């Protein structure tokens, strides 16, 4: 659903960050390996991909929100972080959280600067012009990496990587 109004999206974000920071501090404490918590990311898809470009019907959007963690974070560390977060103030979406590997393969991507609602033209050029002209076709879920914190940055200055997995046509 619409990320601006869907409670499930807000719940997902409110679940990801406490676990991500718990993992960061556990890594530093237990493994003596510190790292920066990575930016929020999301995979987006819809039955009709035109809902991202021409229709802009956010109610039809499906998503997976995520935050990348280093490869040394084990399943056991992840489960311990889940338990620790659950013991404090259990986020609503905690039971849906999972640790997975994401391999996208070959991708095309661009940096979009501006409001999220202004991405449609950039995505249309990427999907309908660049990808076919390069002899490629889309082969996976649209991927966004949010380099700016939307709570702190003016919408006209938001920086978002728009990424699309592709294969040879």
C-alpha positions in Angstrom: 0.0 0.0 0.0 0.8 3.7 0.0 3.9 4.2 2.1 2.6 7.6 3.1 -0.6 6.2 4.7 -0.1 2.4 5.2 0.3 1.6 8.9 2.2 -1.6 8.0 4.9 0.5 6.3 5.3 2.7 9.4 5.4 -0.4 11.6 8.1 -2.0 9.4 10.3 1.1 9.7 9.7 1.2 13.5 10.8 -2.4 13.7 13.9 -2.3 11.5 15.8 0.5 13.3 15.8 -0.9 16.8 17.0 -4.3 15.6 19.6 -2.7 13.3 21.1 -0.7 16.1 20.9 -3.6 18.5 22.9 -5.7 16.0 25.5 -2.8 15.5 26.1 -2.6 19.3 26.3 -6.4 19.7 28.8 -6.6 16.8 31.0 -4.0 18.5 30.7 -5.6 21.9 30.9 -9.3 21.0 33.1 -9.3 17.8 35.0 -6.0 18.2 33.6 -5.0 14.8 31.9 -1.7 14.5 30.0 -0.4 11.5 27.6 2.3 10.4 23.9 1.4 10.3 23.1 1.5 6.6 20.3 3.6 5.1 16.8 2.4 4.8 16.1 0.5 1.5 13.0 -0.9 0.0 12.0 -3.3 -2.8 8.9 -2.2 -4.7 6.6 -4.1 -7.1 3.1 -4.1 -8.4 1.0 -6.3 -10.6 1.2 -3.6 -13.2 4.5 -1.7 -13.1 2.8 1.3 -14.7 1.5 2.1 -11.2 5.0 3.4 -10.5 5.3 5.6 -13.6 2.1 6.7 -15.4 -0.7 5.8 -13.0 1.2 6.5 -9.8 -1.4 4.4 -7.9 0.4 3.9 -4.6 -2.5 1.8 -3.2 -1.4 -1.0 -5.5 2.2 -1.0 -4.4 3.8 -3.9 -2.6 7.1 -3.6 -0.7 9.8 -5.0 1.4 11.6 -2.6 3.7 15.1 -3.4 4.7 18.4 -2.3 6.2 21.6 -4.0 5.1 23.9 -5.6 7.7 27.5 -6.8 7.3 28.0 -10.4 6.3 29.5 -11.3 9.7 26.1 -10.8 11.4 25.0 -14.4 12.0 21.6 -15.9 12.4 22.2 -16.4 16.1 23.1 -12.7 16.5 20.0 -11.7 14.6 17.8 -13.9 16.8 19.4 -12.5 20.0 18.8 -9.0 18.8 15.2 -9.8 18.1 14.8 -11.2 21.6 16.5 -8.1 23.2 14.3 -5.7 21.3 11.2 -7.8 22.1 12.0 -7.6 25.8 12.1 -3.8 25.8 9.3 -2.4 23.8 8.1 -5.0 21.3 7.5 -3.3 17.8 4.3 -4.4 16.1 6.2 -5.8 13.1 8.8 -7.8 14.9 7.4 -11.2 14.0 7.7 -10.4 10.3 11.4 -9.4 10.5 13.8 -11.7 8.8 17.5 -11.9 7.9 18.1 -12.8 4.3 20.7 -12.4 1.5 19.7 -10.3 -1.4 21.5 -10.9 -4.7 20.2 -8.7 -7.6 22.9 -9.4 -10.2 23.2 -6.9 -13.0 21.4 -3.6 -12.3 20.9 -0.2 -13.8 20.6 2.7 -11.3 20.4 6.5 -11.1 20.5 9.0 -8.3 17.2 10.9 -7.9 17.3 14.3 -6.1 14.0 15.6 -5.0 10.6 14.5 -3.7 9.6 10.8 -3.9 6.5 11.8 -5.8 8.7 13.3 -8.5 10.4 9.9 -9.3 7.8 8.9 -11.9 9.4 10.7 -14.8 12.9 9.3 -13.9 11.5 5.8 -13.6 9.6 6.1 -16.9 12.9 7.1 -18.7 14.8 4.2 -16.9 12.1 1.6 -17.6 10.8 2.6 -21.0 13.8 4.3 -22.6 17.2 3.4 -21.2 16.6 -0.3 -20.4 15.2 -1.3 -23.8 17.6 0.9 -25.7 20.5 -0.8 -23.9 19.2 -4.2 -25.0 18.1 -5.1 -21.5 14.8 -6.0 -19.8 13.7 -5.7 -16.2 14.3 -8.8 -14.2 13.5 -8.2 -10.6 11.9 -5.8 -8.1 12.5 -2.1 -8.2 15.0 -1.2 -5.5 15.3 2.2 -3.7 18.1 3.2 -1.3 17.2 6.3 0.8 20.4 8.3 1.3 18.5 11.1 3.1 16.4 11.0 6.2 13.0 12.2 5.1 12.3 13.5 8.6 15.2 15.9 8.5 15.7 16.9 4.9 13.7 19.2 2.8 11.7 17.1 0.2 13.3 18.9 -2.7 16.8 17.8 -1.5 16.0 14.1 -0.8 18.6 11.8 -2.4 17.4 8.3 -3.5 19.2 5.7 -5.5 16.7 4.1 -8.0 17.9 0.7 -9.0 16.4 -1.9 -11.3 17.8 -5.4 -11.8 18.1 -6.3 -15.5 19.1 -9.1 -17.9 20.0 -9.1 -21.5 16.9 -8.9 -23.7 
